[in-house]
Amino acid sequence: MIQIREYKDEYYTAATQLMRKLTELMGESFDEFRWKTSLLARKSAQEGMFVALEDDQVVGMSFAEIKGREGVSPFGYISSVIVDRDYRGQGVGELLIQRAVMHLGRRGLSTVRINVRKDAVGAIKLYEKIGFIEKFRVLELELSKNQKWEKQQPPKA
C-alpha cells in the first residue's frame, strides 16, 4: 500500500535517484550540488516535500511551495512530481499531488499552479483529472554562445 510521507534525510539516496531520472528524461544533466542546495533551501523554508513509499521504498516524490512577489497574490506551486516508472498508472502521482494541494491549502492559499511539458500527455491527463486547467503557456528561448544578445537588433520583417 502506498503511503505519502514528509521527506526525511533518510530518503535522500532514493529521492536523488528519482531526480536524476527526471533530469535525464528532460535531456538535462543532473547537478548534485544544485540538488543538495535545493533540498536544504526547501527544508529551511519549511516547504512541503513529500515522498511516496511502498514498503519503505521511495517510489515517488513532489514538492510544494509558496510563490509570489510584491504586488502579486501568493500562490501555491507544485514541482518535481516524479513517480518511478514501475509505479506509474497506479495512483501514486495523484496521491502526491493531493498531499501537496492539502499542504498548500492549509497554508491559506487559494490557487495552486503546476507546470508540465507539452509532450507529457499522461501527466496532463492526471492534472486535468484532479481539476487543474491550462491558464498560461510558457515559451522558452535557449541562449547559445552562437547568438549575439549584447545589443538590440532591428525587428525582423
Secondary structure as UniProt FT lines:
FT   STRAND          3..6
FT   HELIX           9..11
FT   HELIX           12..25
FT   TURN            26..27
FT   HELIX           32..44
FT   TURN            45..46
FT   STRAND          48..54
FT   TURN            55..56
FT   STRAND          57..67
FT   TURN            70..71
FT   STRAND          75..83
FT   HELIX           85..87
FT   TURN            88..91
FT   HELIX           92..106
FT   TURN            107..108
FT   STRAND          112..114
FT   TURN            118..119
FT   HELIX           121..130
FT   TURN            145..146
//
